[in-house]
Amino acid sequence: MGKRVTVYNIAEELGISPSTVSRVLNNSSLISDERSKQILETAERLGYEKRPIRKHMSRAILNIHLFLPQTDNHLTHFFYNVSELIESIQEGFGEVRLNITTRVNDNNLEFLEKKKTGQIDACVFAFTSPSSELSSRLDDRSIPFLLLNRRDDTHNYIAYDIPEGMTLLARSVFYAASEPLRPCYIGFGKLPEVSRLRYETLTQVFRAENIPFDETSAFTVDELSKIPTVVLDWILENGFNAVFAFNDLTALSIYQGALERGVKIPEDMALTGFDDSPIQNLLTRRIDTVRLSIPVMGQMAGGWLKSCIIDKEADPLREILPVKYIRGGTV
């Protein structure tokens, strides 16, 4: 028997990347019809036979790798509940047994070459995105993967409508205001893309209402320890009376700092968070926020990956989920 034709042989024949070939052979809609036709015809001419996916229901356990963001901030676990995410992914797979391995998304690809961890059925990137090299390697191996709460139209993803969330918060503060609004935004420098999107949404909303808001209305922090001092000084010196925090943890730091200085919330200053994180359960007064349901994302991810691995019939997934406004006592 001759050597089995692989995606690499097809890619070399056409002078294109193996990941492009892999996407077409796995029914991706991301490649143009003309290119897809060329790849499929070449695959047929070379005698390519798709390798059957490792036995589905007869397999005792499927191996799922869950990638989490790399961080040096010990407070990051307050952003979301990882155990809740793991449980919901399992629920999405139903009766299928899983071995879920959690990994830090640190661009280290050595795990792909190790025998014990090399057999991977699917990957989930939660609140983080794979490097181009890692995504190509996964495509080359026909390993399905998707992103949670990160939007990238070159990959499959489930994400919440961040602009909708910021718009709901902005309008809530706007309609509750009894005096001219002077809003500001406290961003988080370690997640620049996410922070920037939230700022830009506020800019659009306030511009439509003719409320002054621009780069001078934003302050970006890398460490929460700066909030009770440097950030609060900036807020008070500029006379802002509505603060939109990057997330609930940032809002909590602002809330505590304001109380220590005798600033009443919401009487003197409205305050909003984002994410409805577990930290809210520790507060006597909840901060107005928006909820991004971890279980919903996890269950959807598990269900889609199950279709990819077992049913072999999953369509590309690019799902934007609605957020829910959670009223507290800070607006």
C-alpha positions, 0 to 999 in steps of 0.5 A: 500500500502506498503512503497515505495522502495528508493535508500536507501533500495537498497543501504542497501540491497547491502551494497553500497552507495546510490549515487552509486545506484542513478547513475546507476538508472539514467543511469550513465556510471561511474559504472561498467557493473557488478555493474550496473547489480547487482543494477538493478536486486536488484531494480527490485526484491525489486519492485523499481519504479522510481519517475517521475521527477517533471512535465516538460513543465506543470511546470510554472518555473524550479528551477536552483541553480547556485553555484559560488566560495567562495572568499574574493577577491573583484576583482573576479567579473572581472574574468567573467561576471555572468549576461552573464552566467545567460542569456546564461543558460536561452538561453540554456533552450529555452522557459522553464521559470527558477528561477535561484538562485545564491549561494556561494559554501561554503559547507553549505547544510542547503538550501537542507532542507528548503521548499522554496529552497528544491525543486531544479530541477538542479544545475550548479557549475561555476568555482567551484566544489561540495563537495563529501557530496553535490554531494552525496546528489544531486545524492540521490535526482536525481538532475542533476548537472554539472561543468563549467570550472572544470574537474572532471571525476566523474561528468558531466562537460563542460571545456575549454582546459587549456593546449591548451590555455597555449600552444598557448600563449607559442608558440606565445611568442616563435616565436615572440622572437628576443633574447633568451627566459627567461620565468616565470610564475606568479601563483595564490595561491587561485586556486592552482589546476588551477594554477598548471595545467597552470604551468605544461603545460608551463613546458612541452612546454618549455622543448620540445624547450630546454628553461630553465623553472622549479620551480625557474621560477614560483612565486605564489601570493595570493594578487594582491597588491604584484605584482607591488612591490615584484613580479616585483622585482623578475622578474627584478632581475632574468632577465626574458623577458617573463611573463605568468600571471595566468589570465588577472587581474594578467597580468594587475597588471604586466603591470601597475607595469612595466610601472611605472618602465620604462619597455617597453612591449613588447619591454623589456618584453613579457606579456600574460594573460588568460581568456579574462576577462571583465577587458580587455575592460578598457585597451588602449592596450589589453593583449595577452590572450585566450578566454573562452566563457562564453555564449557557456558554459552557453548555452551548460549547459542549453541545457543539463540540459533541456534534463535531466529534460524535455526530460529525455534522456541526455547522460553523458556530459564530454566536452572539448572545444577549446580556441581561441587566442586573439592577443593584443599588449603585445607579 
